[in-house]
Amino acid sequence: MKKQLLELMRTLKQADAPMTSSSLANHLNVSPRSVKSYIQEINLIIPETICSSHKGYVIDPEKADEILSESKSAIPQTPDERVSYIINNLIKRGMINAFDLCDEMFIAYSTLKGDLVNVRKILLKGDLQLINQNDTLMVTGLEKNKRKLLSSLMYSESRNNFVNYEKMSSSFEDIDVMFIKNAILEGFEKHRFFINDYSLENLILHSSITIDRIRNGYSATDTGTIPPVVRSHEYDLAHDIISRFEEKFNVHFNEIEVAEFTMLILSRASNLDYETITVDNVRQYVGEEIYRLADNIIKDFGSYFYIDLSQPEFFVRFCLHIKNLLIRSSSGYFSKNPLTSSIKQNCPLIYDAAVNAAILIRERTGINLNDDEIAYIAFHIGGALELQSTLTNKLSAVIFCPGYYNLNSKLSDSITKRFSDVLVISAILTQEEELDKVTCDLIISTMKSDQKISTPFVEISPIIKEADLEQIKNKVSEIRINKKRSTFREHLSYLIKEELFEVCDKPFSKEETIHQMAEQLKRLGYVGDVFESDVLERDAISSVAFDEFAIPHAMKMHEKKTGMNVRICKTPVDWDENKVKLVMMLCFNRNERYLFNELFEPISMILIDPDNFNDVIKAESAEEFIEILSERLT
């Protein structure tokens, strides 16, 4: 909110009597016309916040406090929050006046200048530039790079600020969140179901919100029937958990609420027959209109931020949320969300994405959502991002353990306790035929399997021992290095084509080698006329030779295409004080400069080892060269 509007409200709150537009104008150093405009803006946010009479203007103190507290929570407080706020608004709004930005964040111009230093650094990493023309700020660069930067900031928000048990407990002060957690876990153990930590957290929040709504007299009013996908054993599990909720919190879940809780369990948990709710199942329940609306919101989000939220678990959860949102709106009731202020302050980018979803809902249904409902949408988006971010850095594992469920649970607990920083247990299976239905990085099994399984597999004892944990550790390390090698191999294959690989028998000088390789890149459309001189300039500053290999490149990475020209020299090249047998000339398009950082150091570290180097220079093709390099990556 504008600084002037906040100052006007504070002035009226502190006044002992009504104030005229003239007296307010003098106090704020603006015109009476501006004062009337400000009051109109404030009343658009909450009607009748400021009322007028023949004596002047007065303000409703409760409505003023609501706006002022909300505005305060939305103002970035720390340097990191301000940097994120500045980048988001620069990309979204195109250009901003520096002094307007200072007013929005309630900071001095000198503070903004310090923040802009960090803004510029972050933008440069994303191949973007900050332009300041007479205190008008803007970001230049490719649109896709702007969106990718917003995506990375959103992932950062979800990792650092999103909902946890402590926040839930503080938000729902009169609800025992830990009781809900224990009731769910005990119900799952009794009915032999498994749920991972991330899905558990979401189910606990859903339960807290539902209990809070029912307590306040807002039960689901939909007259639909229990969907056919809800099977008896999942329904029994849901009923057992809900019975404990009803007794503890003195509430009543109607049949529709029980059915939807069952569907949420189906979308999150794995059980003995390993059937879960599918996207088609939920389509039957929520209807075609809601299904398409949820699908459009997810696609709109993906096209703008380059983030895929189409995973079945998220889609099911999101469809159910949209369905209930529309039911609430039809009765004129929107839920109060105790997490709104926290999400708006700590996750402004995610909240902004939820606002875009609310706009799409309004266009399709005519329904205007308030901040609380928008914050619920933000929670769903943030939760999905948090899980994606976690799984990006961790491996997913499935435990295959026929037998009693409590043994499975103990096994899962032991493995999670030891490997929580690198593994996420996504399911526990008890039937061998279920193995071909799972997608994961690792299967941990207490028995051999007769099936041909392509997924990495490790066999351990039912009663886990230290040797078993060591075996899992080794397999995890093997999978991680294989993933790293796979990515490294993909990057090399993208850069090195057969026409850019040569085994040379003839003797050439350093200058001749650089000229020939640069000319070849130019002829193939990779670089322009000045590339060769740029490479020579970089080598003159500090030699690009490392003992027996050299990596010539330009300081400025602004070439037409990204590539690597490789020459194995049977007759070593005299390169300053080195005898170079391998030359790898790099050229990068500015939009792919990140590849330089991902490849330069690992290639150098591989080739510094004499054994690795001697193997690499035996390659006779680009494919063989790439394979040898990749296999030597550790």
C-alpha angles and dihedrals in degrees: 000000000000116000092234093057092052092048091050092053093047090049093052092045091054094045118105093208140020114292126216123228089251094054091046090048091053091048094049095037093235135109123277086243090059090050091056090048091051092050090051090052092049093050090051088061095049115003118238094011087134120031129189134217136166087276095055140260128333129183131221101238096208094050090044091052090051092054095041094049091046091050091048092053091051094053111097109243107185130052090251092051091049093050091051090046092050095048093046094050095043091054095042099042100035097223136015134191109243094226092050087053090052090052092049093052096035093234136129121258090246090057091050091052089056091048091050090060089062092041090056092050093052092046092051091054087057093048091254132124134217113224122197114190113175091329093312107125126206140157122234128196142078117329091230090056091051091053093045089053091051088050093053090049090051092052089050090052092051092049097048107032113023129122120294135165093273092053092045092052092050092046096049098042096171096045122083100227094182090055088055091050093050093045091054094046094047091048091051092050092049092051094039097246128142129214127178123230096257095051090043092056091052093047090051091053092047089051092049092050093047093049090048091052095047090048089056093051100261110122123163108278098191112127095207124127130248106281116246091239090071104097125201100252094049089045091051090050092050091047093051092051093044092049088060090048091051093050095045099043100028095237135128126227112206121218094267091053091049090049093050092047087053091052090051089053090050091053094050111030136067121217140179098286091039094222114144135178113278134209089256091052093055090045089062092050104043096035133238097282096055092040091055093044092054090045092051092049091051093046091047090052091048095049092051102039101025089234121132114220096164095108110134095240093054093041093053092047093046094048091052090049093051090048092053092043091057091046090053092048093052089062093044093247124126119185122250108236117207090197098057099100093044093051094045092050101039101032107033094154093051090045090050090053088052089053089057088052090050090053090053090049090051092050092050100038108017090238119138112210123211126223093269094056091044089053090055089055088048089053092055092048093045093048091053091048091048091053092046091050092049094048091048088065098035137056121241116231135189122205117218108196121149111205141053117001096229088059089053091049093050090048091051092047092051093049094044092049092053100038106028091124094058108020137058115194102219100176147358116221129193102178123069094219089063091067095081090054097062131087113203144125097246139020115207109197137182091207141032118268126223091205124095101246121186093190115094107268133198125185119212139169119274088236099052118232135189090259089056092051090050090051091052090047091054093047091049090051090049093050093047094050090046090053090048091049091048092054091044090050091050091052092048092048089052092052103038120060125177090253087058095055124083139167106208125199098178124092115246135170124242092258093048091049093050091046095049095046093044091049090052091052089048093049091052092051099252101116142021135238098280097050095094093051090047090053092049090048091052092049091048091057092052128348115259090207120110107192102286100003136054132201106197116190141149123260092228114059103206104120127142095248138009118246149133122232110204126197124178107202115210086187106050118241118234099237107177102293095344135088102222120202098170128045122186111184113198128203125177137193108226091244091059100043089118087075090065091062092044095050110028099068099040092048090049093048092049095049096045087071105086094215092052092046094051091051094047096053090055089070115118100188139032090250092053091045091053093047095050092047092048094049091053093056112110 
